[in-house]
Amino acid sequence: MRYEKWYRDHTASLKGQVAVVTGGNSGIGFCAARGLLHLGAKVILACRSEARAEAARGRLSAEFDAVEIEVMHLDLADFSSIDAFAEDLGKRYAKIEVFLHCAGVYYPRGTHTVDGLPMTEGVNAYGTVRLARAVEHLLGERGRMIFTTSLVDRFGRDKTPNGEGYAAYARSKYLLSAYVLARAEGRTATEPSFIATHPGITATALLSPEKTTHKPWFSRFGHAFLYLFTHSPEKAALTAVLAAAGEVPNGAVIAPRGLFGISGYPHRTRFCKNVRRRAARGVDFMEK
Ligand SMILES: NC(=O)c1ccc[n+]([C@@H]2O[C@H](COP(=O)([O-])OP(=O)(O)OC[C@H]3O[C@@H](n4cnc5c(N)ncnc54)[C@H](OP(=O)(O)O)[C@@H]3O)[C@@H](O)[C@H]2O)c1
Protein backbone atom coordinates (compact mmCIF):
# COMPACT_ATOMS: atom_id res chain seq x y z
CA MET A 1 0.00 0.00 0.00
CA ARG A 2 1.36 3.45 -0.90
CA TYR A 3 1.63 5.92 2.00
CA GLU A 4 1.80 3.03 4.47
CA LYS A 5 3.64 5.14 7.04
CA TRP A 6 1.04 7.89 6.76
CA TYR A 7 -1.71 5.30 7.36
CA ARG A 8 0.15 4.00 10.44
CA ASP A 9 0.65 7.48 11.87
CA HIS A 10 -2.74 9.04 11.16
CA THR A 11 -5.50 6.46 11.04
CA ALA A 12 -7.22 3.94 13.30
CA SER A 13 -8.41 0.48 12.33
CA LEU A 14 -11.88 0.28 10.80
CA LYS A 15 -12.21 -3.44 11.44
CA GLY A 16 -15.84 -4.45 11.92
CA GLN A 17 -17.10 -1.17 10.42
CA VAL A 18 -19.20 -0.71 7.29
CA ALA A 19 -18.37 2.11 4.87
CA VAL A 20 -20.30 3.24 1.80
CA VAL A 21 -18.45 5.06 -0.99
CA THR A 22 -20.49 6.72 -3.72
CA GLY A 23 -18.59 6.83 -7.01
CA GLY A 24 -16.34 4.11 -5.57
CA ASN A 25 -15.62 2.66 -9.01
CA SER A 26 -13.38 5.48 -10.18
CA GLY A 27 -10.76 8.08 -9.29
CA ILE A 28 -10.75 9.46 -5.76
CA GLY A 29 -13.68 7.27 -4.69
CA PHE A 30 -11.91 4.13 -5.86
CA CYS A 31 -8.68 5.09 -4.07
CA ALA A 32 -10.59 5.97 -0.90
CA ALA A 33 -12.44 2.63 -1.04
CA ARG A 34 -9.08 0.92 -1.30
CA GLY A 35 -7.79 2.87 1.71
CA LEU A 36 -10.86 1.95 3.77
CA LEU A 37 -10.48 -1.73 2.86
CA HIS A 38 -6.83 -1.51 3.84
CA LEU A 39 -7.97 -0.27 7.27
CA GLY A 40 -10.26 -3.29 7.63
CA ALA A 41 -13.68 -1.86 6.75
CA LYS A 42 -16.32 -3.65 4.74
CA VAL A 43 -16.91 -1.37 1.73
CA ILE A 44 -20.04 -0.86 -0.36
CA LEU A 45 -19.41 0.69 -3.76
CA ALA A 46 -22.50 2.74 -4.64
CA CYS A 47 -22.29 3.30 -8.39
CA ARG A 48 -24.45 4.21 -11.37
CA SER A 49 -22.92 1.66 -13.76
CA GLU A 50 -23.05 -1.98 -12.74
CA ALA A 51 -20.34 -2.90 -15.25
CA ARG A 52 -17.91 -0.24 -13.99
CA ALA A 53 -18.71 -1.13 -10.37
CA GLU A 54 -18.08 -4.83 -10.99
CA ALA A 55 -14.81 -4.02 -12.75
CA ALA A 56 -13.75 -1.99 -9.70
CA ARG A 57 -14.79 -4.79 -7.36
CA GLY A 58 -12.68 -7.18 -9.48
CA ARG A 59 -9.62 -4.94 -9.12
CA LEU A 60 -10.12 -4.57 -5.37
CA SER A 61 -10.74 -8.27 -4.81
CA ALA A 62 -7.29 -9.01 -6.25
CA GLU A 63 -5.96 -7.29 -3.12
CA PHE A 64 -8.64 -7.71 -0.45
CA ASP A 65 -11.15 -10.33 0.67
CA ALA A 66 -13.99 -10.29 -1.89
CA VAL A 67 -16.67 -10.76 0.79
CA GLU A 68 -15.69 -7.36 2.21
CA ILE A 69 -16.64 -5.61 -1.06
CA GLU A 70 -20.22 -5.12 -2.12
CA VAL A 71 -21.76 -3.31 -5.07
CA MET A 72 -25.06 -1.41 -5.02
CA HIS A 73 -26.79 0.62 -7.71
CA LEU A 74 -27.14 4.37 -7.22
CA ASP A 75 -27.85 7.12 -9.74
CA LEU A 76 -27.59 10.54 -8.16
CA ALA A 77 -29.24 12.11 -11.20
CA ASP A 78 -32.50 10.37 -10.30
CA PHE A 79 -34.29 10.95 -6.99
CA SER A 80 -36.18 7.64 -7.26
CA SER A 81 -32.86 5.77 -7.56
CA ILE A 82 -31.54 7.62 -4.49
CA ASP A 83 -34.63 6.73 -2.47
CA ALA A 84 -34.53 3.09 -3.61
CA PHE A 85 -30.83 2.86 -2.74
CA ALA A 86 -31.41 4.23 0.77
CA GLU A 87 -34.30 1.84 1.36
CA ASP A 88 -32.31 -1.15 0.15
CA LEU A 89 -29.27 -0.14 2.23
CA GLY A 90 -31.47 0.08 5.34
CA LYS A 91 -32.79 -3.44 4.68
CA ARG A 92 -29.28 -4.84 4.32
CA TYR A 93 -27.58 -2.96 7.18
CA ALA A 94 -28.91 -1.80 10.53
CA LYS A 95 -25.85 0.39 10.99
CA ILE A 96 -23.25 2.13 8.81
CA GLU A 97 -20.18 3.76 10.35
CA VAL A 98 -18.82 5.75 7.41
CA PHE A 99 -20.69 7.27 4.48
CA LEU A 100 -18.37 8.85 1.96
CA HIS A 101 -20.03 10.94 -0.74
CA CYS A 102 -17.51 10.98 -3.56
CA ALA A 103 -19.58 10.78 -6.76
CA GLY A 104 -19.65 13.96 -8.78
CA VAL A 105 -19.62 15.46 -12.26
CA TYR A 106 -17.81 18.30 -14.00
CA TYR A 107 -18.94 19.67 -17.40
CA PRO A 108 -21.26 16.63 -17.72
CA ARG A 109 -22.79 15.48 -20.98
CA GLY A 110 -26.42 15.55 -19.80
CA THR A 111 -28.05 18.91 -19.15
CA HIS A 112 -30.76 17.89 -16.64
CA THR A 113 -31.40 15.19 -14.07
CA VAL A 114 -34.43 12.92 -14.32
CA ASP A 115 -36.20 15.32 -11.97
CA GLY A 116 -35.46 18.36 -14.14
CA LEU A 117 -32.63 19.94 -12.13
CA PRO A 118 -29.52 21.31 -13.87
CA MET A 119 -27.19 18.29 -14.03
CA THR A 120 -24.09 19.50 -12.15
CA GLU A 121 -26.06 21.06 -9.31
CA GLY A 122 -28.54 18.17 -9.32
CA VAL A 123 -25.88 15.47 -8.89
CA ASN A 124 -23.17 17.24 -6.87
CA ALA A 125 -25.45 19.11 -4.49
CA TYR A 126 -29.17 18.21 -4.47
CA GLY A 127 -28.80 14.48 -5.19
CA THR A 128 -25.94 14.15 -2.72
CA VAL A 129 -27.85 15.95 0.02
CA ARG A 130 -31.03 13.98 -0.64
CA LEU A 131 -28.98 10.81 -0.22
CA ALA A 132 -27.36 12.07 2.99
CA ARG A 133 -30.77 12.84 4.46
CA ALA A 134 -32.13 9.44 3.47
CA VAL A 135 -29.31 7.44 5.08
CA GLU A 136 -28.47 9.64 8.07
CA HIS A 137 -30.52 7.54 10.50
CA LEU A 138 -28.31 4.52 9.71
CA LEU A 139 -25.17 6.28 10.95
CA GLY A 140 -26.06 7.31 14.50
CA GLU A 141 -24.02 9.49 16.81
CA ARG A 142 -20.64 7.86 16.15
CA GLY A 143 -21.05 7.72 12.37
CA ARG A 144 -19.23 9.99 9.94
CA MET A 145 -20.98 11.58 6.99
CA ILE A 146 -18.18 12.74 4.69
CA PHE A 147 -18.62 14.95 1.64
CA THR A 148 -16.25 15.59 -1.25
CA THR A 149 -16.40 19.23 -2.08
CA SER A 150 -13.75 21.39 -3.78
CA LEU A 151 -11.38 24.30 -3.42
CA VAL A 152 -13.54 26.14 -5.92
CA ASP A 153 -16.48 26.27 -3.50
CA ARG A 154 -15.23 29.80 -2.74
CA PHE A 155 -16.13 30.87 -6.29
CA GLY A 156 -19.73 29.59 -6.10
CA ARG A 157 -22.57 32.07 -6.43
CA ASP A 158 -26.14 32.17 -5.12
CA LYS A 159 -27.70 32.24 -8.56
CA THR A 160 -27.81 29.14 -10.79
CA PRO A 161 -25.71 30.01 -13.87
CA ASN A 162 -26.69 29.16 -17.42
CA GLY A 163 -25.07 25.98 -18.72
CA GLU A 164 -23.08 23.19 -17.10
CA GLY A 165 -19.58 24.65 -17.01
CA TYR A 166 -17.17 25.85 -14.38
CA ALA A 167 -19.64 28.25 -12.72
CA ALA A 168 -22.18 25.44 -12.28
CA TYR A 169 -19.49 23.22 -10.76
CA ALA A 170 -18.30 25.93 -8.37
CA ARG A 171 -21.89 26.64 -7.34
CA SER A 172 -22.62 22.94 -6.75
CA LYS A 173 -19.63 22.61 -4.40
CA TYR A 174 -20.46 25.95 -2.73
CA LEU A 175 -23.98 24.68 -1.95
CA LEU A 176 -22.59 21.37 -0.73
CA SER A 177 -19.96 22.94 1.54
CA ALA A 178 -22.53 25.34 3.01
CA TYR A 179 -24.87 22.42 3.66
CA VAL A 180 -22.14 20.46 5.46
CA LEU A 181 -21.23 23.43 7.65
CA ALA A 182 -24.85 24.27 8.47
CA ARG A 183 -25.62 20.64 9.32
CA ALA A 184 -22.46 20.31 11.40
CA GLU A 185 -23.43 23.38 13.39
CA GLY A 186 -27.01 22.19 13.87
CA ARG A 187 -25.99 18.65 14.82
CA THR A 188 -27.62 17.02 17.82
CA ALA A 189 -25.97 14.45 20.10
CA THR A 190 -27.60 11.49 18.36
CA GLU A 191 -26.62 12.52 14.83
CA PRO A 192 -23.45 11.62 12.86
CA SER A 193 -20.56 14.05 12.39
CA PHE A 194 -20.61 16.08 9.20
CA ILE A 195 -17.18 16.50 7.62
CA ALA A 196 -16.10 18.17 4.36
CA THR A 197 -13.07 17.15 2.33
CA HIS A 198 -11.32 18.98 -0.52
CA PRO A 199 -9.14 16.51 -2.43
CA GLY A 200 -7.08 19.29 -4.01
CA ILE A 201 -6.57 18.72 -7.74
CA THR A 202 -5.72 15.40 -9.37
CA ALA A 203 -5.91 13.63 -12.74
CA THR A 204 -8.92 11.30 -12.79
CA ALA A 205 -11.67 10.38 -15.25
CA LEU A 206 -13.57 13.53 -14.20
CA LEU A 207 -12.18 15.33 -17.26
CA SER A 208 -12.35 12.38 -19.66
CA PRO A 209 -13.82 12.94 -23.14
CA GLU A 210 -16.45 10.20 -22.51
CA LYS A 211 -17.86 12.09 -19.53
CA THR A 212 -17.46 15.77 -20.36
CA THR A 213 -18.50 18.16 -23.09
CA HIS A 214 -14.90 19.31 -23.52
CA LYS A 215 -13.21 18.73 -26.83
CA PRO A 216 -11.20 15.44 -26.64
CA TRP A 217 -7.88 17.28 -27.21
CA PHE A 218 -8.64 19.62 -24.31
CA SER A 219 -9.56 16.72 -22.00
CA ARG A 220 -6.36 14.89 -22.90
CA PHE A 221 -4.24 17.99 -22.47
CA GLY A 222 -5.93 18.77 -19.14
CA HIS A 223 -5.43 15.22 -17.90
CA ALA A 224 -1.75 15.18 -18.89
CA PHE A 225 -1.18 18.56 -17.28
CA LEU A 226 -2.81 17.50 -14.00
CA TYR A 227 -0.99 14.15 -14.06
CA LEU A 228 2.35 15.94 -14.34
CA PHE A 229 1.78 18.86 -11.97
CA THR A 230 -0.62 17.72 -9.23
CA HIS A 231 -0.71 14.88 -6.74
CA SER A 232 -1.93 11.35 -7.45
CA PRO A 233 -5.57 10.25 -6.91
CA GLU A 234 -4.24 7.96 -4.12
CA LYS A 235 -2.81 10.96 -2.31
CA ALA A 236 -5.90 13.10 -3.00
CA ALA A 237 -8.02 10.32 -1.44
CA LEU A 238 -6.07 10.57 1.82
CA THR A 239 -8.32 13.54 2.69
CA ALA A 240 -11.30 11.15 2.69
CA VAL A 241 -9.40 8.40 4.51
CA LEU A 242 -8.39 10.84 7.24
CA ALA A 243 -11.98 12.05 7.57
CA ALA A 244 -13.12 8.42 7.93
CA ALA A 245 -10.43 7.03 10.20
CA GLY A 246 -8.44 9.90 11.70
CA GLU A 247 -9.00 12.14 14.70
CA VAL A 248 -11.37 14.49 12.93
CA PRO A 249 -14.20 16.31 14.72
CA ASN A 250 -17.66 17.24 13.52
CA GLY A 251 -17.61 20.33 11.25
CA ALA A 252 -14.00 19.85 10.09
CA VAL A 253 -12.72 20.55 6.59
CA ILE A 254 -9.86 18.33 5.46
CA ALA A 255 -7.70 19.47 2.52
CA PRO A 256 -4.18 18.99 1.16
CA ARG A 257 -1.69 21.11 3.06
CA GLY A 258 0.38 22.26 0.06
CA LEU A 259 0.27 25.61 -1.73
CA PHE A 260 -3.38 26.80 -2.15
CA GLY A 261 -4.54 23.37 -0.98
CA ILE A 262 -3.81 21.87 -4.39
CA SER A 263 -1.55 18.96 -3.42
CA GLY A 264 -0.01 17.30 -0.40
CA TYR A 265 -0.83 15.29 2.69
CA PRO A 266 -4.16 16.16 4.31
CA HIS A 267 -4.60 18.55 7.19
CA ARG A 268 -7.45 20.37 8.87
CA THR A 269 -8.42 23.72 7.43
CA ARG A 270 -11.55 25.94 7.52
CA PHE A 271 -14.55 26.76 5.39
CA CYS A 272 -14.09 29.89 3.26
CA LYS A 273 -15.93 33.12 4.02
CA ASN A 274 -18.32 32.72 1.10
CA VAL A 275 -19.45 29.31 2.38
CA ARG A 276 -19.70 30.48 6.00
CA ARG A 277 -21.98 33.33 4.94
CA ARG A 278 -24.21 30.97 2.98
CA ALA A 279 -24.31 28.40 5.79
CA ALA A 280 -25.48 31.06 8.23
CA ARG A 281 -28.71 31.10 6.22
CA GLY A 282 -29.41 27.47 7.25
CA VAL A 283 -30.05 24.28 5.30
CA ASP A 284 -33.53 25.02 3.94
CA PHE A 285 -32.16 25.86 0.51
CA MET A 286 -31.44 22.15 0.13
CA GLU A 287 -35.06 21.11 0.65
CA LYS A 288 -35.50 19.75 -2.87
N1 LIG B 1 -10.29 15.32 -9.64
C1 LIG B 1 -10.18 16.51 -9.05
O1 LIG B 1 -9.21 17.28 -9.25
C2 LIG B 1 -11.21 16.94 -8.05
C3 LIG B 1 -11.03 18.16 -7.38
C4 LIG B 1 -11.97 18.57 -6.44
C5 LIG B 1 -13.07 17.77 -6.18
N2 LIG B 1 -13.23 16.60 -6.88
C6 LIG B 1 -14.42 15.81 -6.57
O2 LIG B 1 -14.04 14.49 -6.25
C7 LIG B 1 -15.13 13.61 -6.53
C8 LIG B 1 -14.61 12.41 -7.30
O3 LIG B 1 -14.18 12.85 -8.58
P1 LIG B 1 -12.99 12.15 -9.38
O4 LIG B 1 -12.01 13.22 -9.70
O5 LIG B 1 -12.54 10.93 -8.70
O6 LIG B 1 -13.73 11.81 -10.77
P2 LIG B 1 -14.19 10.42 -11.42
O7 LIG B 1 -13.05 9.49 -11.50
O8 LIG B 1 -14.90 10.80 -12.67
O9 LIG B 1 -15.22 9.87 -10.34
C9 LIG B 1 -16.51 10.40 -10.26
C10 LIG B 1 -17.43 9.31 -9.78
O10 LIG B 1 -18.76 9.83 -9.67
C11 LIG B 1 -19.64 8.92 -10.32
N3 LIG B 1 -20.86 9.57 -10.77
C12 LIG B 1 -21.00 10.58 -11.66
N4 LIG B 1 -22.30 10.84 -11.85
C13 LIG B 1 -23.00 10.00 -11.06
C14 LIG B 1 -24.37 9.78 -10.83
N5 LIG B 1 -25.32 10.46 -11.49
N6 LIG B 1 -24.75 8.83 -9.94
C15 LIG B 1 -23.81 8.11 -9.29
N7 LIG B 1 -22.49 8.24 -9.49
C16 LIG B 1 -22.09 9.18 -10.36
C17 LIG B 1 -18.82 8.39 -11.49
O11 LIG B 1 -19.41 7.23 -12.04
P3 LIG B 1 -18.98 6.73 -13.53
O12 LIG B 1 -17.61 6.14 -13.40
O13 LIG B 1 -20.03 5.76 -13.85
O14 LIG B 1 -18.96 7.96 -14.40
C18 LIG B 1 -17.51 8.13 -10.77
O15 LIG B 1 -17.57 6.92 -10.07
C19 LIG B 1 -16.17 14.44 -7.27
O16 LIG B 1 -17.17 14.82 -6.36
C20 LIG B 1 -15.39 15.66 -7.73
O17 LIG B 1 -16.20 16.79 -7.88
C21 LIG B 1 -12.34 16.16 -7.79
The ligand as a Tripos MOL2 file, in Angstrom:
@<TRIPOS>MOLECULE
LIG
   48    52     1     0     0
SMALL
NO_CHARGES

@<TRIPOS>ATOM
      1 N1        -10.2890   15.3220   -9.6350 N.am      1 LIG1
      2 C1        -10.1760   16.5060   -9.0450 C.2       1 LIG1
      3 O1         -9.2130   17.2780   -9.2510 O.2       1 LIG1
      4 C2        -11.2110   16.9400   -8.0470 C.ar      1 LIG1
      5 C3        -11.0320   18.1580   -7.3780 C.ar      1 LIG1
      6 C4        -11.9650   18.5700   -6.4410 C.ar      1 LIG1
      7 C5        -13.0710   17.7720   -6.1750 C.ar      1 LIG1
      8 N2        -13.2270   16.5960   -6.8750 N.ar      1 LIG1
      9 C6        -14.4250   15.8120   -6.5680 C.3       1 LIG1
     10 O2        -14.0380   14.4910   -6.2530 O.3       1 LIG1
     11 C7        -15.1270   13.6080   -6.5250 C.3       1 LIG1
     12 C8        -14.6150   12.4110   -7.2950 C.3       1 LIG1
     13 O3        -14.1810   12.8480   -8.5800 O.3       1 LIG1
     14 P1        -12.9890   12.1480   -9.3800 P.3       1 LIG1
     15 O4        -12.0140   13.2200   -9.6990 O.co2     1 LIG1
     16 O5        -12.5440   10.9320   -8.6990 O.co2     1 LIG1
     17 O6        -13.7260   11.8080  -10.7750 O.3       1 LIG1
     18 P2        -14.1890   10.4240  -11.4160 P.3       1 LIG1
     19 O7        -13.0500    9.4910  -11.5040 O.co2     1 LIG1
     20 O8        -14.9030   10.8020  -12.6700 O.co2     1 LIG1
     21 O9        -15.2240    9.8740  -10.3400 O.3       1 LIG1
     22 C9        -16.5120   10.3980  -10.2630 C.3       1 LIG1
     23 C10       -17.4280    9.3150   -9.7830 C.3       1 LIG1
     24 O10       -18.7580    9.8310   -9.6740 O.3       1 LIG1
     25 C11       -19.6370    8.9200  -10.3150 C.3       1 LIG1
     26 N3        -20.8640    9.5690  -10.7670 N.ar      1 LIG1
     27 C12       -21.0030   10.5760  -11.6610 C.ar      1 LIG1
     28 N4        -22.3010   10.8410  -11.8470 N.ar      1 LIG1
     29 C13       -23.0000   10.0050  -11.0630 C.ar      1 LIG1
     30 C14       -24.3680    9.7850  -10.8250 C.ar      1 LIG1
     31 N5        -25.3240   10.4570  -11.4890 N.pl3     1 LIG1
     32 N6        -24.7460    8.8270   -9.9430 N.ar      1 LIG1
     33 C15       -23.8100    8.1050   -9.2900 C.ar      1 LIG1
     34 N7        -22.4950    8.2380   -9.4860 N.ar      1 LIG1
     35 C16       -22.0930    9.1830  -10.3650 C.ar      1 LIG1
     36 C17       -18.8230    8.3950  -11.4910 C.3       1 LIG1
     37 O11       -19.4110    7.2330  -12.0360 O.3       1 LIG1
     38 P3        -18.9790    6.7260  -13.5260 P.3       1 LIG1
     39 O12       -17.6080    6.1400  -13.3980 O.co2     1 LIG1
     40 O13       -20.0310    5.7630  -13.8450 O.co2     1 LIG1
     41 O14       -18.9610    7.9560  -14.3980 O.co2     1 LIG1
     42 C18       -17.5110    8.1270  -10.7710 C.3       1 LIG1
     43 O15       -17.5680    6.9230  -10.0670 O.3       1 LIG1
     44 C19       -16.1720   14.4380   -7.2680 C.3       1 LIG1
     45 O16       -17.1730   14.8220   -6.3580 O.3       1 LIG1
     46 C20       -15.3920   15.6590   -7.7300 C.3       1 LIG1
     47 O17       -16.2030   16.7910   -7.8750 O.3       1 LIG1
     48 C21       -12.3410   16.1600   -7.7880 C.ar      1 LIG1
@<TRIPOS>BOND
     1     1     2 1
     2     2     3 2
     3     2     4 1
     4     4     5 ar
     5     4    48 ar
     6     5     6 ar
     7     6     7 ar
     8     7     8 ar
     9     8     9 1
    10     8    48 ar
    11     9    10 1
    12     9    46 1
    13    10    11 1
    14    11    12 1
    15    11    44 1
    16    12    13 1
    17    13    14 1
    18    14    15 2
    19    14    16 1
    20    14    17 1
    21    17    18 1
    22    18    19 2
    23    18    20 1
    24    18    21 1
    25    21    22 1
    26    22    23 1
    27    23    24 1
    28    23    42 1
    29    24    25 1
    30    25    26 1
    31    25    36 1
    32    26    27 ar
    33    26    35 ar
    34    27    28 ar
    35    28    29 ar
    36    29    30 ar
    37    29    35 ar
    38    30    31 1
    39    30    32 ar
    40    32    33 ar
    41    33    34 ar
    42    34    35 ar
    43    36    37 1
    44    36    42 1
    45    37    38 1
    46    38    39 2
    47    38    40 1
    48    38    41 1
    49    42    43 1
    50    44    45 1
    51    44    46 1
    52    46    47 1
@<TRIPOS>SUBSTRUCTURE
     1 LIG1         1 GROUP 0 **** ****
